Amino acid sequence: MPATTRDAPVVPLARPHRPVLVAGTLTELTGPTEGLVELPLRLWWGPRGTFDLAEPTMLAWMYENVLREAIRVGELRAYLHGPTLVRVWTQLNLPRAVRAAWEARHPRLRRAR
């Protein structure tokens, strides 16, 4: 149950005005594990929207952006892969609220640290 301030729940934020979205299970994350992935403009608005998953830095960069920017569980399912997320979890540069929310829901990620 989330902490409350008066009657309003305290919602962890991925960034200002963006609540953290967490998948219900890691097994539902069935995104790609190889190849080139192009994120939609809503998830990545930088100059280069294609990520080569064979390059660890690009994979981490894509995962960080999806974890911060996703507003629909379908986006998490489409672009993240559960076992890959566990494998790279400690290398991701994430806002504290994102890391805390995901680790609270999925203790396996917390144990990966």
Backbone as a printed PyTorch tensor [residue, N CA C, xyz], in Angstrom:
tensor([[[  0.8470,  -1.1730,   0.0000],
         [  0.0000,   0.0000,   0.0000],
         [  0.8930,   1.2360,   0.0000]],

        [[  0.6400,   2.2030,  -0.8820],
         [  1.4860,   3.3810,  -0.9360],
         [  1.3320,   4.2400,   0.3050]],

        [[  2.4040,   4.9430,   0.6550],
         [  2.3440,   5.8920,   1.7570],
         [  1.3950,   7.0140,   1.3750]],

        [[  0.8000,   7.6550,   2.3740],
         [ -0.1270,   8.7430,   2.0650],
         [  0.2680,  10.0120,   2.7890]],

        [[ -0.0650,  11.1190,   2.1780],
         [  0.0680,  12.4180,   2.8000],
         [ -1.3540,  12.9470,   2.8780]],

        [[ -1.8330,  13.0710,   4.0960],
         [ -3.2500,  13.3580,   4.3060],
         [ -4.0490,  12.2460,   3.6290]],

        [[ -4.8720,  12.5470,   2.6370],
         [ -5.6480,  11.5110,   1.9660],
         [ -5.1270,  11.1910,   0.5750]],

        [[ -4.1210,  11.9210,   0.1200],
         [ -3.5910,  11.7080,  -1.2290],
         [ -2.4330,  10.7170,  -1.1800]],

        [[ -2.4830,   9.6650,  -2.0090],
         [ -1.3650,   8.7110,  -2.0190],
         [ -0.1120,   9.3470,  -2.6060]],

        [[  1.0240,   8.9140,  -2.0890],
         [  2.3080,   9.3550,  -2.6240],
         [  2.6750,   8.3850,  -3.7400]],

        [[  2.8050,   8.9040,  -4.9420],
         [  3.0810,   8.0710,  -6.1110],
         [  4.5300,   8.2750,  -6.5180]],

        [[  5.3140,   7.1850,  -6.6220],
         [  6.7020,   7.3480,  -7.0800],
         [  6.7190,   7.8890,  -8.5080]],

        [[  7.6220,   8.8180,  -8.7770],
         [  7.7020,   9.4430, -10.0910],
         [  8.9750,   9.0370, -10.8180]],

        [[  8.8250,   8.7030, -12.0980],
         [  9.9710,   8.4020, -12.9440],
         [ 10.7070,   9.6860, -13.2800]],

        [[  9.9570,  10.7380, -13.4190],
         [ 10.4500,  12.0970, -13.6300],
         [  9.2750,  12.9960, -13.3010]],

        [[  9.4290,  14.3120, -13.2340],
         [  8.2930,  15.1640, -12.8540],
         [  7.0440,  14.8750, -13.6930]],

        [[  5.9440,  14.6710, -13.0040],
         [  4.6300,  14.4380, -13.6080],
         [  4.5090,  13.1090, -14.3390]],

        [[  5.4230,  12.1720, -14.1190],
         [  5.3700,  10.8660, -14.7850],
         [  5.4510,   9.7700, -13.7290]],

        [[  4.2900,   9.1720, -13.3640],
         [  4.3260,   8.0790, -12.3910],
         [  5.1260,   6.8920, -12.9240]],

        [[  5.7450,   6.1710, -12.0240],
         [  6.4830,   4.9610, -12.3970],
         [  5.4710,   3.8720, -12.7470]],

        [[  5.6920,   3.2350, -13.8690],
         [  4.8560,   2.1140, -14.2950],
         [  5.6760,   0.8400, -14.1300]],

        [[  5.0990,  -0.1540, -13.4500],
         [  5.8100,  -1.4080, -13.1860],
         [  4.9640,  -2.5580, -13.7140]],

        [[  5.5820,  -3.4590, -14.4440],
         [  4.8930,  -4.6590, -14.9410],
         [  4.5260,  -5.5560, -13.7710]],

        [[  3.4220,  -6.2640, -13.9120],
         [  2.9760,  -7.1710, -12.8650],
         [  3.9190,  -8.3380, -12.6450]],

        [[  4.4830,  -8.8570, -13.7460],
         [  5.4340,  -9.9750, -13.6510],
         [  6.5810,  -9.7250, -14.6210]],

        [[  7.7120, -10.3130, -14.3250],
         [  8.8500, -10.2150, -15.2530],
         [  8.6380, -11.1220, -16.4600]],

        [[  7.8620, -12.1870, -16.3000],
         [  7.6420, -13.1120, -17.4110],
         [  6.7850, -12.5100, -18.5150]],

        [[  6.0050, -11.4920, -18.2000],
         [  5.1930, -10.8620, -19.2470],
         [  6.0240,  -9.9360, -20.1490]],

        [[  7.2600,  -9.6630, -19.7510],
         [  8.1380,  -8.8060, -20.5560],
         [  8.8100,  -9.6850, -21.6090]],

        [[  8.2640,  -9.6580, -22.8100],
         [  8.7070, -10.5620, -23.8720],
         [  9.2430,  -9.7940, -25.0780]],

        [[  9.8420,  -8.6540, -24.8200],
         [ 10.3930,  -7.8440, -25.9020],
         [ 11.5720,  -8.4970, -26.5800]],

        [[ 12.1200,  -7.8250, -27.5790],
         [ 13.2130,  -8.3960, -28.3720],
         [ 14.4940,  -8.5640, -27.5530]],

        [[ 15.2980,  -9.5290, -27.9920],
         [ 16.5720,  -9.7910, -27.3280],
         [ 17.7540,  -9.5840, -28.2660]],

        [[ 17.4720,  -9.3230, -29.5310],
         [ 18.5540,  -9.1130, -30.4970],
         [ 18.0490,  -8.2320, -31.6310]],

        [[ 19.0080,  -7.7620, -32.4170],
         [ 18.6630,  -6.9610, -33.5820],
         [ 18.5520,  -5.4830, -33.2790]],

        [[ 17.9830,  -4.7690, -34.2490],
         [ 17.7670,  -3.3330, -34.1170],
         [ 16.3380,  -3.0840, -33.6730]],

        [[ 16.1770,  -2.1900, -32.7180],
         [ 14.8520,  -1.8340, -32.2120],
         [ 14.6880,  -0.3340, -32.3720]],

        [[ 13.5900,   0.0520, -32.9710],
         [ 13.2900,   1.4760, -33.0990],
         [ 12.1710,   1.8190, -32.1350]],

        [[ 12.4800,   2.7060, -31.2020],
         [ 11.4630,   3.1410, -30.2520],
         [ 10.5910,   4.2150, -30.8870]],

        [[  9.3160,   4.2250, -30.5230],
         [  8.4540,   5.2880, -31.0270],
         [  8.8640,   6.6350, -30.4340]],

        [[  8.5220,   7.6750, -31.1110],
         [  8.8780,   9.0300, -30.7020],
         [  8.4390,   9.3290, -29.2710]],

        [[  7.3190,   8.7580, -28.8320],
         [  6.8370,   9.0020, -27.4800],
         [  7.8010,   8.4920, -26.4180]],

        [[  8.5500,   7.4180, -26.7330],
         [  9.4920,   6.8530, -25.7640],
         [ 10.9070,   7.3900, -25.9330]],

        [[ 11.2300,   7.8240, -27.1190],
         [ 12.5800,   8.3510, -27.3780],
         [ 12.4940,   9.4270, -28.4400]],

        [[ 12.8550,  10.6330, -28.0800],
         [ 12.7650,  11.7580, -29.0210],
         [ 14.1360,  12.3020, -29.3840]],

        [[ 15.1710,  11.5120, -29.1250],
         [ 16.5330,  11.9160, -29.4630],
         [ 16.7940,  11.7740, -30.9570]],

        [[ 17.9800,  12.1580, -31.3670],
         [ 18.3080,  12.1470, -32.7890],
         [ 18.3930,  10.7470, -33.3910]],

        [[ 18.6660,   9.7620, -32.5760],
         [ 18.8200,   8.4030, -33.0810],
         [ 17.8700,   7.4890, -32.3170]],

        [[ 16.8120,   7.0480, -32.9730],
         [ 15.7970,   6.2560, -32.2850],
         [ 15.9480,   4.7690, -32.4450]],

        [[ 17.0250,   4.3240, -33.1030],
         [ 17.2470,   2.8990, -33.3090],
         [ 18.3590,   2.4200, -32.3780]],

        [[ 18.1080,   1.3030, -31.7240],
         [ 19.0410,   0.7500, -30.7490],
         [ 19.4660,  -0.6440, -31.1880]],

        [[ 20.7680,  -0.8680, -31.2370],
         [ 21.3120,  -2.1800, -31.5770],
         [ 21.4950,  -2.9540, -30.2770]],

        [[ 20.6770,  -3.9690, -30.0680],
         [ 20.6940,  -4.7030, -28.8090],
         [ 21.9510,  -5.5360, -28.6080]],

        [[ 22.7570,  -5.6820, -29.6450],
         [ 24.0340,  -6.3930, -29.5060],
         [ 25.0790,  -5.5400, -28.8020]],

        [[ 24.8460,  -4.2370, -28.7450],
         [ 25.7680,  -3.3140, -28.0780],
         [ 25.2560,  -3.0460, -26.6610]],

        [[ 25.9900,  -3.4910, -25.6420],
         [ 25.5180,  -3.3520, -24.2550],
         [ 25.1300,  -1.9260, -23.8620]],

        [[ 25.8610,  -0.9450, -24.3300],
         [ 25.5430,   0.4390, -23.9760],
         [ 24.2090,   0.8660, -24.5760]],

        [[ 23.9580,   0.4690, -25.8070],
         [ 22.6980,   0.8270, -26.4550],
         [ 21.5210,   0.0840, -25.8270]],

        [[ 21.7330,  -1.1680, -25.4640],
         [ 20.6920,  -1.9390, -24.8030],
         [ 20.3100,  -1.2660, -23.4890]],

        [[ 21.3140,  -0.9140, -22.6940],
         [ 21.0540,  -0.2520, -21.4130],
         [ 20.3410,   1.0830, -21.6210]],

        [[ 20.7780,   1.8400, -22.6030],
         [ 20.1840,   3.1400, -22.8870],
         [ 18.7110,   2.9880, -23.2590]],

        [[ 18.3920,   1.9990, -24.0790],
         [ 17.0020,   1.7570, -24.4610],
         [ 16.1740,   1.3600, -23.2370]],

        [[ 16.6870,   0.4320, -22.4270],
         [ 15.9490,  -0.0100, -21.2490],
         [ 15.7070,   1.1600, -20.2930]],

        [[ 16.7080,   1.9800, -20.0710],
         [ 16.5490,   3.1410, -19.1840],
         [ 15.4290,   4.0510, -19.6690]],

        [[ 15.3910,   4.3160, -20.9600],
         [ 14.3580,   5.1990, -21.5080],
         [ 12.9730,   4.5860, -21.4160]],

        [[ 12.8490,   3.3070, -21.7270],
         [ 11.5420,   2.6530, -21.6450],
         [ 11.0590,   2.6380, -20.1960]],

        [[ 11.9390,   2.3200, -19.2530],
         [ 11.5410,   2.2780, -17.8420],
         [ 11.1250,   3.6530, -17.3290]],

        [[ 11.7370,   4.7070, -17.8270],
         [ 11.3770,   6.0710, -17.4000],
         [ 10.1370,   6.6080, -18.1050]],

        [[  9.9520,   6.2730, -19.3680],
         [  8.9430,   6.9460, -20.1880],
         [  7.6560,   6.1740, -20.4340]],

        [[  7.6470,   4.8670, -20.2200],
         [  6.4530,   4.0690, -20.5260],
         [  5.2540,   4.5340, -19.7010]],

        [[  4.1110,   4.6120, -20.3750],
         [  2.8630,   4.9500, -19.6800],
         [  1.8230,   3.8450, -19.8500]],

        [[  2.1640,   2.8290, -20.6260],
         [  1.2790,   1.6830, -20.8490],
         [  2.0790,   0.3950, -20.6190]],

        [[  1.4450,  -0.5680, -19.9750],
         [  2.1220,  -1.8410, -19.7360],
         [  2.5060,  -2.4800, -21.0650]],

        [[  1.7190,  -2.2690, -22.1020],
         [  2.0380,  -2.8120, -23.4160],
         [  3.3800,  -2.3280, -23.9320]],

        [[  3.7610,  -1.1150, -23.5670],
         [  5.0810,  -0.5990, -23.9730],
         [  6.1930,  -1.3660, -23.2550]],

        [[  5.9870,  -1.6520, -21.9870],
         [  6.9750,  -2.4390, -21.2430],
         [  7.0920,  -3.8290, -21.8540]],

        [[  5.9530,  -4.4380, -22.1630],
         [  5.9470,  -5.7900, -22.7380],
         [  6.6100,  -5.8320, -24.1130]],

        [[  6.4100,  -4.8010, -24.8920],
         [  6.9020,  -4.7790, -26.2680],
         [  8.4050,  -4.5490, -26.3660]],

        [[  8.9880,  -3.8220, -25.4140],
         [ 10.3880,  -3.4160, -25.5580],
         [ 11.3380,  -3.9940, -24.5210]],

        [[ 10.8110,  -4.5420, -23.4330],
         [ 11.6730,  -5.1080, -22.3970],
         [ 11.5370,  -6.6280, -22.3990]],

        [[ 12.6020,  -7.2950, -22.0180],
         [ 12.6360,  -8.7570, -21.9190],
         [ 13.0280,  -9.0920, -20.4830]],

        [[ 12.1790,  -9.8410, -19.7780],
         [ 12.3800, -10.1100, -18.3550],
         [ 13.7640, -10.6100, -17.9760]],

        [[ 14.2420, -11.7200, -18.5600],
         [ 15.5730, -12.2120, -18.1920],
         [ 16.6890, -11.2070, -18.5220]],

        [[ 16.5250, -10.4720, -19.6040],
         [ 17.5290,  -9.4550, -19.9560],
         [ 17.5020,  -8.3210, -18.9420]],

        [[ 16.3100,  -7.9230, -18.5070],
         [ 16.2010,  -6.8670, -17.5000],
         [ 16.9210,  -7.2830, -16.2240]],

        [[ 16.7430,  -8.5090, -15.7900],
         [ 17.4230,  -8.9980, -14.5850],
         [ 18.9370,  -8.9510, -14.7900]],

        [[ 19.3830,  -9.3690, -15.9710],
         [ 20.8220,  -9.4250, -16.2540],
         [ 21.4690,  -8.0410, -16.2430]],

        [[ 20.7850,  -7.0300, -16.7730],
         [ 21.3990,  -5.6950, -16.8960],
         [ 20.9930,  -4.7340, -15.7810]],

        [[ 20.1330,  -5.1780, -14.8730],
         [ 19.5460,  -4.2960, -13.8560],
         [ 20.5910,  -3.4470, -13.1210]],

        [[ 21.6800,  -4.0430, -12.6910],
         [ 22.6680,  -3.3090, -11.8990],
         [ 23.4200,  -2.2690, -12.7300]],

        [[ 23.3850,  -2.3920, -14.0400],
         [ 24.1040,  -1.4640, -14.9110],
         [ 23.2500,  -0.2760, -15.3550]],

        [[ 21.9500,  -0.3120, -15.0570],
         [ 21.0600,   0.7400, -15.5360],
         [ 21.1420,   1.9810, -14.6560]],

        [[ 21.1530,   3.1260, -15.2920],
         [ 21.1410,   4.4150, -14.6050],
         [ 19.6970,   4.8840, -14.5530]],

        [[ 19.0630,   4.6690, -13.4080],
         [ 17.6340,   4.9500, -13.2630],
         [ 17.3790,   5.9130, -12.1140]],

        [[ 16.3160,   6.7010, -12.2170],
         [ 15.9120,   7.5060, -11.0550],
         [ 15.6210,   6.5870,  -9.8660]],

        [[ 15.9020,   7.0580,  -8.6770],
         [ 15.6910,   6.2450,  -7.4680],
         [ 14.2750,   5.6970,  -7.3680]],

        [[ 13.2940,   6.5320,  -7.7290],
         [ 11.8980,   6.0920,  -7.6160],
         [ 11.5940,   4.9330,  -8.5570]],

        [[ 12.1850,   4.9480,  -9.7410],
         [ 11.9700,   3.8550, -10.6960],
         [ 12.5890,   2.5760, -10.1490]],

        [[ 13.8280,   2.6670,  -9.7110],
         [ 14.5100,   1.4780,  -9.1730],
         [ 13.7470,   0.9390,  -7.9600]],

        [[ 13.3500,   1.8140,  -7.0580],
         [ 12.6580,   1.3760,  -5.8390],
         [ 11.3180,   0.7170,  -6.1650]],

        [[ 10.5600,   1.2910,  -7.0870],
         [  9.2460,   0.7300,  -7.4310],
         [  9.3860,  -0.6520,  -8.0720]],

        [[ 10.3380,  -0.8020,  -8.9830],
         [ 10.5430,  -2.0950,  -9.6390],
         [ 11.0700,  -3.1260,  -8.6510]],

        [[ 11.9820,  -2.7440,  -7.7710],
         [ 12.5320,  -3.6950,  -6.8040],
         [ 11.4960,  -4.0850,  -5.7520]],

        [[ 10.6040,  -3.1680,  -5.4140],
         [  9.5530,  -3.4860,  -4.4500],
         [  8.5970,  -4.5280,  -5.0300]],

        [[  8.2920,  -4.4050,  -6.3150],
         [  7.3690,  -5.3380,  -6.9780],
         [  8.0590,  -6.6590,  -7.3470]],

        [[  9.3500,  -6.5680,  -7.6770],
         [ 10.0960,  -7.7440,  -8.1530],
         [ 11.3750,  -7.9350,  -7.3280]],

        [[ 11.2800,  -8.6380,  -6.2010],
         [ 12.4470,  -8.8410,  -5.3310],
         [ 13.6450,  -9.4420,  -6.0650]],

        [[ 13.3940, -10.1640,  -7.1460],
         [ 14.4950, -10.7520,  -7.9280],
         [ 15.4510,  -9.6560,  -8.4330]],

        [[ 14.9040,  -8.4880,  -8.7670],
         [ 15.7630,  -7.3730,  -9.2020],
         [ 16.5910,  -6.8550,  -8.0350]],

        [[ 15.9750,  -6.7620,  -6.8790],
         [ 16.7030,  -6.2950,  -5.6850],
         [ 17.8440,  -7.2440,  -5.3580]],

        [[ 17.5830,  -8.5440,  -5.4980],
         [ 18.6310,  -9.5380,  -5.2240],
         [ 19.7360,  -9.4950,  -6.2650]],

        [[ 19.4420,  -8.9940,  -7.4600],
         [ 20.4700,  -8.9100,  -8.5170],
         [ 21.5490,  -7.9190,  -8.1380]],

        [[ 21.2250,  -6.9760,  -7.2480],
         [ 22.2150,  -5.9870,  -6.8270],
         [ 23.1070,  -6.6310,  -5.8290]]])
